[in-house]
Amino acid sequence: MNKQVLVIGGGPAGLEAAGQLENLGYKAYIVEKSDKLGGHLLKWDRLFPESISAAETLQKLLEPVGHITTFLDCTVVSVSKTGEHFSVQLSNDATLNVSAIIVSAGFSLFPAEKKEEYGYNIYNRVITSADLEDFFKTGSDSRIQNPKSVGFVHCVGSRDEKACNRQCSKVCCITAVKQACEIKEQYPDADIYCFYMDLRMYGRGYEDLYLEAQSKYGIRFIRGRVSEVAEDETGKLVIKAEDTLSSKPLKITLDLLVLMVGMIKNADNENLSSLLNTRLGDDGFFQSASPILRSTEGEIAGIFFAGASTGPKTLPESINEAKASALAIHGYLSKQK
């Protein structure tokens, strides 16, 4: 019994955690609500800051878990704990008896249509960062037709009291810089603008990419919020903003506007939290036992966390936390008789 662990969520953190658990001698089960493993990484083309292939990265995460029992299109229905063990009922009527559970349920993307002033789903040439990444991956999007001017709006749905999301999503700034450079590579004659509140380029290599975006690609960074987006008679976008560094209002015509949508809680966090008897923070993400010394552990013995289930994280952070969670489970179960 104490050799079996359930991993809820088959994104990068869940895959890494399951693989590490198998290496440590445990039998892992993966429950994934979608029909494929990989989470958001499935939809990415290249990863910042070094343009590493997302597909190759995902393949390396999938290889160690190829033999692990996986339940796709499946969710947790009920959880009961007796002593040190959990009985977990799944939506496919399977029942798992495990000694520990890792929650790696990941995150959702902020629905850009909630910020009506930006015109997503209203104007054809307004897209999200997820839409643009899909274009890089597939090479197809009818809204992107050889643009000559492109704008990026940072912090859409993040650090926003009105949207009820005060948290920083951590990856939006560097994603905008990465995507701006990639757009410039595909359309060298295009003028590219990034509208930001402030740039949080804290990761290794992030600042270098930001400087390269300016020196090599000529990306223009404008500190200020976009206040209004409209469409002219030709179908182009007319945006109004303020350059807060020069205290001047701006009016720019664009062929394409990209909204950098941030990470928010998963909609099913409340239900899963209730089933596991765990707490959620004010931001809707899972609350660990301690943000410093026990960041991968829940307050209930045998419940652990990995990845963005506890808040916005970069991919390396999620994978490293998955490794730490697997080791924490090993330590926890090693103490059981």
N, C-alpha and C positions, 0 to 999 in steps of 0.2 A: 504493500500500500504506500509506504513512504518513499517509493521510487517513482511515483507518478505525479506529473505537474500539468496543469491546464494553462495554456497561453491564450488569452482573449485578445484577438486582433492579429492579423497576418500581414501587417506592414513591416517596414524595415526593422523596427524595434522588436516586434514579435518574432520575426524570422531569426534575428540574431540571438534572442533569448532562448528560443527553442533549440537552435544549433548548439549553443553553449551548454545547455542542460544535458543534451544527448552526449556531449563530450565528457561531461562529469559523471555519466553513468545513469542518468535518469531517463524515464520514458515520458516524452512530452506529447501533448495533444494541442493542436491549433484549431481554434474556432474563429472563422472569418465570415462576416455578414455578407460580403460580396461574392461574386463567382470566381474571383481570381485572387491569388496572393500578390502582395507587393504594395498595396496602399497607394498613396499619392505618388510614390516613386514611379509607378507604372506610366504616369502621364508626363514625366519629365524627359527632356531631350538631353541637355548637358547640365552638369552640376558646377556651381561656383566653388572656389574662385578660379579653378584651373581647367574648366570646360571638360571635365571627365564625363565619359558616357554614362548616362543614367541606366541604360539597358544593360551594359556590362557590369555595372555595380550591382544591379538587382540580380543578375544571373549568379554572381558570386555569393550573394546572400541566399539564393534558392538552392544552390548545389548541396549544402550540408543537410538540408531538411527534406530532401526528396523522398526519403523513406518514412518520414514522420506521419503518423495518422492525422489527417487534416479534414475538417468539416467545413465545406464551403456553402454559401447561401444559408448560413446557420447562425443562430443566436442562442444566448443563454436564457432559459425560461425561469429556472428556479435554482436556488442554492441553499443547502442546509448543512450545518456543521455539527458533527458529533465528535466530541473530544478534540483530537488533533486532525480530523479528516473531514473532507468536504464531499457531499453528494451533489452533483451538478446535472440538472435535467436540461437537455438541449431541445431546440425547436424541431429537430428531426426525430424526436422521441428516444434518442440515445441517452443513456445515463452513464456519467463518468464518476468514478470514485478516486479522488486525488488528495494529496497531502498539502498541496500549495497551489496558489493561483497567481499568475502574473497578468495584470491589466495593462495591455498595450493598445488601447482602443484608439489612439491617435487623435486627430482633430478634424474639424470641418473648415471650409473656406467661407469667409464672410460673403453673404449674398449681396452683390454690388447693386442690385436694383433697389435696395433699401435706401441708398443715397441718391435720391431722385434728381438732385441738382447736377449729377454727372451724366445722366442720360443713358445709362445702360439699359438695354432692351427698349429704348425709345429711339435712339439714333443708331443707325446701322454701323457707323464707323467707331463706335465706342465698344471696346472689348476689355476683358480682364487679363491679368497676368497669366492665369491658367489657360485662357484661350490662346494667348500668344505662344505659350510653351507648347501647346498642342500643334500650333502651326509650324513651329520649328521641328517638331517630331514627325509630322505627317506631310508638311509642305503644302497643305491645302487649307484655305479659309477664304471664302468669297468676299469677306469684308476687307481683306488686305490685298490691295491692287497697286503695287509699285508706288508706295507712299513717298511723297516729297517732304513731308513735315510730320513728325510724330511726337506726341507728348506722353509723359509718364506721370501719373499722380500717385505719390507715396501715401501710405497710412490710410488706405480706404477701409474703414471699419475697425481700425486699430487706434489706440490712444484717443478715443472718441467717446466723450461722455454721452452725447446724444444717441449714439449707437449702443450704449451700455457695454462698451468694451474699452476699459481703461488700459489694458495690457498692451505692451509693445510686442509685435509678432516676431521680432528678432531677425527675420530673413528678408523682409520686404525691401529694405534699402539695397542690400547686396544683390538681390534678385533683379531689381530695377536696373542697376548698373550693368549686370551681366546681360540682361535682355536688350538694353540700349546699345551695347557694343555689338551684339549679334544682329540687331536690326541694321546697324550701320555697315556691318560686313556684307549683308545681303543687298542693301540699298545705299551705296557709298555717297550718292548725291543728296541724300535726305538730311534735313535739319532735325536734330533730336534735342528735346527739352525734357528735363526732369524737374518737377515741382515737388519740393520737400519741406517738411517742418524743420527737421535737423537730421543730419546723416549719422547713423549709428553703425559705423564700420569697425566693429571691435575684433573681428576674427583675423587670424593670421592670413595675410595675402589680400584681405578685403580692401585695405587702404591703398595697396599697390594697384589693384584693379580700378579703384576710383580715380586715382591719378592718371592711369593709362587711358581711362575713358575720356578724360579731358585732353591730354597731350597727344594721344594717337588718333582718337576717333572724333575729337571736337564736340563731345557731348556738352550741352549747356545746362548747368545746374542753377536753378532759380529758387531761392528760399522764399516760400510763400504758398498759401493755399489757393487752389482754384475755387473761385466762388460761384461761377456760372458757366454752363455749357449750352450752346445753342447750335442750330443748323442753319446755314444760309441757303439761298435758292439753288445753289449748285450741288448741295449735299455735303459740302465741307463743314467742319466744325469750327465754331468761333468760341474761344474760351476767354474768360475774364479772370484775372488774378492780380495779385499785388506782389511786387518784388520788395520784400520787407527790408532788405539790405540797403536799397536805394530809396525806399519809401515812394516808389512810383507805381501807378496802376499799369497793368499790361492788358493788351488785347491781341491775341494771336490766332491766326487761322491755321487749322491742322487738317491733315488727311486721315489721321488715326490718333485716337486717344486710348491709352492703356491704363487701366485702374489696377493698382497693386493691392489686391485683396489680402487681408491678413488672416491669421489663424484664430478660430474661435472654438469653443467647446463642441463636442459631438452632441447631437440632439438626443441621443439615447443615454447620455451620461447619468441623467436623473434616475432612469429605470435601473441601470446597472448598479448605480450606487446604492439604491434601495435593496436590490437583491443581495449585494455583498455586505450590506450594513457598514458602508464606508461614507466618509464625509466629502462634500464638495466645497471648494472655496467660493468666494463671492463671484469669481469669474466663471464658475461652472466647471472648472477642471477639478480632477481628483486631488484631495488633500492628503499628503503623506504624513507620517508620524512626526517627522521633524524635517524642516527644509535644509538642514545642514548635516547632521550626523546620521539621520535615517531617512534620507530623501527617497529611497526606493522601497521603503516599507510602509505598509498600512498600519492603522491602529489596531486592527484585528490580526492576531497571530496567524500567519500563513498566507496573508494577502500582500502582494508586492506590486510595484509599478515600474513601468519602463516607457521611455519615449515621451511623446507629446500628450499623453493622457493626463499628465500633471501640469501642463502648460507649454507654451510655444518653445520649440527647441530646433536647433539645426540638425541636419542628418548625422554628422559625427557625434553630437551630443546624445542623440537618441540611441545610436549604436553602442556608444560607451556605457550609457546607463543600462542598456539591456545586458551587457556583460556583467556590470556590477550587480544587477538584480539576480542574475543566475548564480553568482557567487554568494549573494546574501541568502538565497534559498538553500544552497549547498550547506552553508553554515547552520541555518535554521534546522534543516532536516537531519544533519549529522548529530545534533544534540538529542534527537528523539530516539527512544529505545526501540 
